[in-house]
C-alpha cells in the first residue's frame, strides 16, 4: 500500500513539473514565433517524444544506465505525461514498429490522430451547445 502511494507521489510531482514546463515553453514559443501555427505544441510533443525514447531506453533494467522504477515513473509517466501525452503515443508506436507490427502501428497512428481530433471536435460542440442553452 505504501509503495503504491509513493509511486503516485512521484508521478504527481513529475506531472506538476511537466505541466509547468509545458505551459512555460508554450508561452515562450508563442511569444517568439507567434500563434498562427501550434509551434509550441509541436516542439513540446517532439521534445517529449525524444525524452521518453531516450530516458526509457537508457534506464531499462538491461539498459546502459538502469534506474529505479520510481525514477522511471517520475520521468516517463510524471514529467513526460505532464509535459505531453504524445511521448507515450510515440513510444508505443515505436514499440509496435520495432516488433514488426506495421499494420497495428499504422492503425494506432490513424486511430489516435483521428479519434483525438473527432473527440476534440465533439467536446467543442458539446460545450458550445451548453453555452447556448444556458
Secondary structure, DSSP 8 states (H G I E B T S, - for coil): -HHHHHHHHHHHHHHHHHHHHHHHHHHHHHHHH-SSS-HHHHHHHHHHHHHHHHHHHHTSTTSTT---HHHHIIIIIIIHHHH-SHHHHHHHHHHHHHTT-HHHHHHHHHHHHHHHHHHHHHHHHHHHHHHHH-
